[in-house]
Amino acid sequence: MIAKVFLALTSCAPWLKRAAWRWWYQRLAGNYRGQDWKFMNYGYEPELKSTLTLSAEDESDRLFIQLYAKALEGVDTHGKTLLEVGSGRGGGASFVARYLAPQAVTGMDYSANAVQLSERLHKAPNLVYRCGSAEEIPFGDGIFDIVYNVESSHCYGDTAKFFSEAHRVLKPAGFFCWVDFRSPKLMEEEHQRMRNAGFEMASDEEITPCVVRALDLIHGRKMEVISQKVPGFLRNSFAQFAGVQGSEIYELLKKRELVYHATRCRKRS
Ligand SMILES: C[S@@+](CC[C@H](N)C(=O)[O-])C[C@H]1O[C@@H](n2cnc3c(N)ncnc32)[C@H](O)[C@@H]1O
């Protein structure tokens, strides 16, 4: 039942999707405020061992960080201004700010609790967090070099609006880097919506096996945390949300009835 609710939330009426996900993420960031939980994505583990060097304190988040590194792979971030849409608990924007030498990173999320939590958990001179909706980005036209978006857009009521907002806030020739999952048919539709927003496709890669590999590697740790920290009546919801082995989302990714893609687009110059 819980699994069906989470899956239904990826494809229900736009207003319900927005409201339900906002309620869920507000609750999560309001109730679970620990330092030890900085990411909310499924992770990425490449086929060959990653060469990404991380500090000891970031090592335990490697799988989640690797998804960010994949999203931005091949895009020059040095000295650039970046906007993350759907920055969650802030760990991804903090990684980008500290490791990829940008001039400035703004992490944006529509959950005010998540933004507040991110400000408390992560500090860097080139990093700020702001509250705002992906479908109405609260920034002017043409001000970012790169907009990136990690496993967040499946929550949005209107992705066409989001892609056109991302396009609007980018400078000419700016990059839009996107990673998320959809059914194969919806994935094609999302790519068409990106083109309709005015983007040129720079690259697109299906990364489902690398995401499933990460889910396998992290399964034990997630189950341990869920059993220690989550009250009994909520454990099944958390297990489904976290995509543990046997959850509906895990099984659909494994069968590739849901596919996970890393897509990079460019605004025309
Ligand atoms: C699965 S979490 C991923 C968070 C983060 N990117 C990460 O990888 O850890 C999805 C995030 O998207 C945010 N979100 C959902 N809908 C949004 C919207 N319309 N505008 C801005 N943020 C949104 C949620 O509040 C949540 O923090």
Ligand as a Chemical Component Dictionary entry (heavy atoms), coordinates in Angstrom:
data_LIG
# 
_chem_comp.id                   LIG 
_chem_comp.type                 NON-POLYMER 
_chem_comp.pdbx_formal_charge   0 
_chem_comp.three_letter_code    LIG 
# 
loop_
_chem_comp_atom.comp_id 
_chem_comp_atom.atom_id 
_chem_comp_atom.alt_atom_id 
_chem_comp_atom.type_symbol 
_chem_comp_atom.charge 
_chem_comp_atom.model_Cartn_x 
_chem_comp_atom.model_Cartn_y 
_chem_comp_atom.model_Cartn_z 
_chem_comp_atom.pdbx_ordinal 
LIG C1  C1  C 0  14.775 13.160 -3.255 1  
LIG S1  S1  S 1  15.124 14.769 -2.618 2  
LIG C2  C2  C 0  16.727 15.066 -3.336 3  
LIG C3  C3  C 0  17.465 16.137 -2.612 4  
LIG C4  C4  C 0  18.895 16.398 -3.093 5  
LIG N1  N1  N 0  18.933 16.780 -4.468 6  
LIG C5  C5  C 0  19.765 15.182 -2.845 7  
LIG O1  O1  O 0  20.147 14.538 -3.827 8  
LIG O2  O2  O -1 20.062 14.894 -1.693 9  
LIG C6  C6  C 0  14.058 15.862 -3.582 10 
LIG C7  C7  C 0  14.094 17.313 -3.117 11 
LIG O3  O3  O 0  13.388 18.115 -4.066 12 
LIG C8  C8  C 0  12.676 19.123 -3.358 13 
LIG N2  N2  N 0  11.552 19.577 -4.193 14 
LIG C9  C9  C 0  10.479 18.869 -4.576 15 
LIG N3  N3  N 0  9.655  19.627 -5.335 16 
LIG C10 C10 C 0  10.234 20.852 -5.439 17 
LIG C11 C11 C 0  9.881  22.054 -6.106 18 
LIG N4  N4  N 0  8.759  22.153 -6.830 19 
LIG N5  N5  N 0  10.707 23.106 -6.015 20 
LIG C12 C12 C 0  11.863 23.020 -5.297 21 
LIG N6  N6  N 0  12.252 21.906 -4.643 22 
LIG C13 C13 C 0  11.451 20.823 -4.708 23 
LIG C14 C14 C 0  12.214 18.422 -2.083 24 
LIG O4  O4  O 0  11.859 19.341 -1.059 25 
LIG C15 C15 C 0  13.449 17.575 -1.763 26 
LIG O5  O5  O 0  14.335 18.278 -0.935 27 
# 
loop_
_chem_comp_bond.comp_id 
_chem_comp_bond.atom_id_1 
_chem_comp_bond.atom_id_2 
_chem_comp_bond.value_order 
_chem_comp_bond.pdbx_ordinal 
LIG C1  S1  SING 1  
LIG S1  C2  SING 2  
LIG S1  C6  SING 3  
LIG C2  C3  SING 4  
LIG C3  C4  SING 5  
LIG C4  N1  SING 6  
LIG C4  C5  SING 7  
LIG C5  O1  DOUB 8  
LIG C5  O2  SING 9  
LIG C6  C7  SING 10 
LIG C7  O3  SING 11 
LIG C7  C15 SING 12 
LIG O3  C8  SING 13 
LIG C8  N2  SING 14 
LIG C8  C14 SING 15 
LIG N2  C9  SING 16 
LIG N2  C13 SING 17 
LIG C9  N3  DOUB 18 
LIG N3  C10 SING 19 
LIG C10 C11 SING 20 
LIG C10 C13 DOUB 21 
LIG C11 N4  SING 22 
LIG C11 N5  DOUB 23 
LIG N5  C12 SING 24 
LIG C12 N6  DOUB 25 
LIG N6  C13 SING 26 
LIG C14 O4  SING 27 
LIG C14 C15 SING 28 
LIG C15 O5  SING 29 
# 
